[in-house]
Amino acid sequence: MEIEKEIIGLGVVGLSETVNIRQRSEREEERLSPYAAKSKDARRERQEEECPIRTKFQRDRDRILHSKPFRRLKHKTQVYIAPAGDHYRTRMTHSLEVSQICRTIGRGLQLNEDLIEAIALGHDVGHTPFGHVGEEALRRIIGHFEHNEQSVRIMKVLANDGQGLNLTEAVLDGILYHTGEGTPKNLEGQIVKTGDRIAYLCHDYDDALRAGLLTQSDLPGRAKQMLGVRPSDMITTMVVDMIEASKDRDHIKQSPEISSAMQEFRQFMFARVYNSLNLREERRKGQYIVQALFKYYSEDISKLPQNYLVWAGGNTTKAVVDYISGLTDNYAIDLFQRLFVPRK
């Protein structure tokens, strides 16, 4: 937590004038909805001395933002594996876009934007190289692997050189349940759960337009009619709908009409983009790399960086999964070439 030490230690002079900044920020009941999560009520697994400037949720956001797992997202696949072009989304740009969309919804509902931002920035750090392709590869090998669960493991155990980030329970809950069957306890986490889907559908559609996989005329009728054909219009429509449908409620929802249109849009994206024949060959290669690396390190655990074995409590399978799932696309490709491809 070197960054935190620097912030807190910014000159002793004037520090006495800042000790009430956090306390002033924690008067959230004066400006936030009664349904909002309050940072002063947040709990950590390990108690810590409070920061004189930042609330607990602000501190969590900063820890995630300055962490190595978050930085690695810039070279992890969103849809296109190691894309040839600078303008396609990566897991990092996706996470930033989720944060922006969800904070807009949170502000409209007077919820805790700091909590929303922390969850959004951290929700995908557990993704494997090659996106869902790598996730599926590990799942086939070991029987169970979910990137949201790995995100929590990274935050609790692996980040910060095996010490974890000691995030608040509210942030970890939002990260864990941002996908899958469960529902986050706080409305802020519920916003990220739906906002994540808004972000990836609209932005993956935008990338598919750029890649020539789709045209605007390909959109199904209901989605086109209800959401529009431009990604920015789609986002605006769904954001406004969530704010209006969730106002003065103790849970986050969408209107039935927009929810139905979004579901049609999602089915269209899976059929035409996520499971596209045009992307299948590259995804097969990504899956093969993950499988080959897993086999290599499982057969000779001494080749694995030994701190992963320590962090896994001696469980070799977990150690290999932790290592491989943390690799970026580029690093995994380079590692595969170094291990399996003869030098010229």
N, C-alpha and C positions, 0 to 999 in steps of 0.2 A: 504493500500500500504506500509506495514511495510518494506518489502524487498527493495522497491525503496528508502525509507528513509535511510536505512542502506548503500545502494550502494552510494548514493549521499553524505552521511555524512562520508564516509571513511576517517577520518582524514583530518583536514584542511590543514595540511602540504602536499604539493605536489598538491593540488587541482588546483592551478593556472596553473600547467603544463598540466592538463587534459582538460581545458576548450575548447580546439580546437579539441579534439578527435571527437566529434560529427560533427563539421563543416567539418573536413577532410573526415569523412565517407559520408557526404552529397554531396560530389563532384561526384555524381553518373553519371552525364552526361559524365564524362571522361572515365568511364569503362563499363557502361551499354548501352544496345540498346536504340535507340531513342524511341522505343515502350514501354520501361520499365516505371513503376510507380516510381516517385521520392519522397523520404521520406520527403524532405523539402517542398513539395507541399501538403502534407497530412493535412487534417482538422479534428478537433474534435468538438463534439457538445458543449463541455465546454472548453474554452481556458485554457491552463496551462503553467506554466513556463517550459522552455525546460530543459531536462537533459543535463548536460555538457558532458556526455560520449556517450549516446545512441541516435540513431535516433528515430523518432516516431514509425516506424514499429518494431524496436528492442524492444522498450519499451512496445508495444502492445504484442509482443510475450512473454516477461517476465511476464507481468500481467496475461496472460492466463495460462502460465505454473505454476505460483505460486498460482493460484486460487483454491478454494475448488471444484467448478464444474469440473475442469479438473482432480483433484485427484480422484473424484468419478468414473471417467471412468474406473478405474482399476477393478471395481467390477460391470461393466455393460456389458450385453450380446452383443457379436458380432453375432454369430449364435447359439451357444450352451448355453442353460440356465444353469447358475451355474455349469459349466462343471466339471466332475470328472477327473481332470488332470491339470498339471501346464503349459502345452505347447500350449493350445488352445488360440486363439486370444480373447482379450477383446476389448472394445471400446478404451481403452488407447493405447494398442499396435497397433491397427488399425490406430489410429490418428498419432502415431509416424511413422508408415510405410508409410502412405500417405505423411507425411512431407518429408521423405527421397526420395521417388520416385519423388515427385513434385519439390523438390529442385534440383535434378539431371537434370530434364527437364529444369528448370529455368536457371541453370548454362549453359546448352548447348545453350540456346537462349539469354544469357546475360540479363536476367530479374532480378527483385528484389527478391532475395532469402529470405530476412527478411520478406517481405510482404507475400510471399508464405508460409513460416513457420508459421506465425501468423494465417493465414486463416486455414491451415491444422490442427494445434493443437486445434483450437477452433470450427471447423465445426460441431462436433458431441456432444457438451456438452448438447444440448437440448434433447438428446435421453432419452427415458423412461427406466425404468427397463424392462428387457426381450426383448430389442431391438424393432424390428418392430411389434412384437406381442403386446407390451404395447402401442405402437403408434396407432395401429389399434383399440385397446380396447377403448382408450380415444376418438378416432375419432367417434366410434359408439355411445358413450355416449353423447358427446357434439356437434357432427356434423362436427366439423373442428378442426383438430390438425395436425400440421406438425413440425417435429423435427427441421428443419432448422429455422423456425420462432421462435420456443422456444429457440433455441441457441442464436438468436439475443436478445430476451427478457432477457435471463439470463445475457448476457454481458452488456446490457443497464440498467437493473433495479435490478435484483436479486442478482448478485454477489457482493462481498465486503460488505456483511451485508446490502443489499438494496440500496447501493450507485451506483452500476454498476462500470464498469471498464473504462468508457469513452474512448472507443477505437476509432480509426480513421474511417472515413467513408469508406475508401477502404477495411479495414478488415471486417467491418460489411457487406458490399456489397458482398464480396467474400463468407462469411459464409451463407448469406441469399440465394444466388443463386448457391450454390454448388450442388444443386439438384433441380429437377423440371423444369419448362418450361423456366424460365428466364435465361439470360446470364450475367455473371459478367461484369462490365464495363472494368476492367483491365485484361490484359493478364495473370497476376499472378493468378487471381481468376479463369480464364478460364482453366488454367493448373490444378488447384485443382479439378475443376468440372469433368474433364476426369481422372485425376490421382487417385481420390477417387475410381472411378469405376475400374480402373486397379488394385488398391490395394485390394479392397474387393473381386473381382472375383478370383484373383490369390491366395490370402491367404485363402479365404474360401474353395477354391478347395484343397489347401494344407491340411487344417484341415479335410476336408472330406476324403482325402486319409488316414490320420492318424486315423480317426474314423472308417474306413472300409466301409464308405458309397459309395465310388467310387474306381475304379482302373484307371490307366492311359489309359488302353484300352477302357474305356467307353467314352472317349472324341469323339465328332462328327468329321467327316473327315476333313472338311475345317478348323476348329479351330486347330486340331492336325497338319495339314499340314502347316498352316501359322504361328501359334504361338508356336508350340512345345508341349511337354507333361510335362515338369518340370516347376514348378512355377517360378523359377529364369530365365529360358529361355524365358518364356512368358512375364515377366516383361521387360526384356532387349529388346525383339523384339518390344514391344509397346512403350517403352520409346524412343528408337532410331527412330522409325517411326514418333513419334510426333515431335521430334526435326527436322528431315529432312523435314517433311511436313509443319512445321510452320516457318521455317527459312526465315527471311526477310519479314515476313507478319505481318499485323496489327491485326491478330486474330489467335487463336490456332485451329489446325485441325489435323486430321489423314488422312492417305491415304485411298482411297476407299476400297482397298483390306483388309487392317488391320482392318478398321472400321467394315467391313462386318463380318470378322472372329470373332472379339470381340463380335459383336451382337449375333452370333450363340453360342458362348461360354456362353454369359449371359443367353440366353434362356435355354440352357442346364442346367446351374446352378439353375435356378428357378425351372425347372421341376424335377431335381434329388436331389437337396439339400434344397433350401429355402422352397419349398412346399412338402418336403419329408414326406411320411407317417410315417417314422421312428421317426421323430421329432414332429409329430403333437400332441401327447398326452402331452408331456412336455410343448409345447406352449399353449395348451388349459389350462393347470394349471396356467401358467403365466398370461394369459389373465383373468382368473377367479380371481386371486389375485388382479389385478389392478381394476377390476370391483367392487369387494367386498370392497376394501379400499376407492374407490371413493364414494360408497353408504354410508359407515360408516361416513366419514367426512362431506359429504353433509347433512346428516340427523342431525348431531350434530356438528356444526361448532366450538363450544367451545372446542372440542377435538383437533382441529388443532392448531399448534403453531401460536400465534396471530400475529407475525410479517408478516406472509404470507398474512393475511387479510389486513394489512396496506399497504404492497407493491402492493396489487391488488386493492387499492383504494376502499375497501369495497365490491368488487365483489366476492361473495362467490365461485361461480363456478371457476373463474380464480384462486382464492387462492388455492382451492383444486387441480386444475390441476398443478399449479406451484409446490406444495408440492409433489404430487405423481410422477410427471415426473422427479423430482430431485432425487428420491430414487434409490439406487443401488439394484441389484437383491437380494443380501444377506439381506440387510436391509428390503426390502419389504417382503421377506419370513419370517424373524424374526418378523416383525410387524404383519403380518397376523396371525402367530402362537400365538403371545401374545394376540391379540384381539379376535380370534375366536376359538382357540383350547384349550380345558380344560387342565389344568396342571395335570400331573400324580400324 
